[in-house]
C-alpha cells in the first residue's frame, strides 16, 4: 500500500506542485527573493500561510483515503469506500483544494505572475474535469450514498459547519 501511495504522490501532486513550478521558475527566471517592501513581505507571509494550509489539507485528505477509503489519490487506484469524514465533511475535494492553496501560495511567495497563471490553469482544469468526469464515476461507484453526500457538501468552497451524515 505504501508503494502505491508514493507512486501516486510522485506522479500527481509532486509533479503539479513541485516539478512544474520549478520548470516555470527556470523558464521565466523567477527566483525567491526576500521582500523589499511591506507589501512584498505581507504577500510572501500570506503565501507561506497558504502553502502550510494546503499541505495540511492535502495530508489530512490523503490520510483519510488510505485509512478509510482503502485507496490512493490516483484515478487508476481510487478509494474502494466513500470517504466523508475529516476534511471531506466541509468540502468534496479537499485534496485538490490543498494543492490549489499550495500553488497560489507558491505564486505569492515568489511574487510570480507565471506561477499564478499555472495555479489558475490547474484550478480551471479541475473545475472542468471534476464535474464532467470524476463526479459521474463516483456516483456510479458509490451510488445513492455519493448522491446524498454531493447534495450536502460543496465541491470547492467549504461549508461553514461540517456535514454530519445520518
HELIX and SHEET records of a PDB file:
HELIX    1   1 UNK A    2  UNK A   11  1                                  10    
HELIX    2   2 UNK A   13  UNK A   14  1                                   2    
HELIX    3   3 UNK A   15  UNK A   19  3                                   5    
HELIX    4   4 UNK A   20  UNK A   28  1                                   9    
HELIX    5   5 UNK A   38  UNK A   64  1                                  27    
HELIX    6   6 UNK A   65  UNK A   69  3                                   5    
HELIX    7   7 UNK A   75  UNK A   77  5                                   3    
HELIX    8   8 UNK A   86  UNK A   89  5                                   4    
HELIX    9   9 UNK A   94  UNK A  110  1                                  17    
HELIX   10  10 UNK A  113  UNK A  129  1                                  17    
HELIX   11  11 UNK A  130  UNK A  134  3                                   5    
HELIX   12  12 UNK A  135  UNK A  142  1                                   8    
HELIX   13  13 UNK A  144  UNK A  152  1                                   9    
END                                                                             
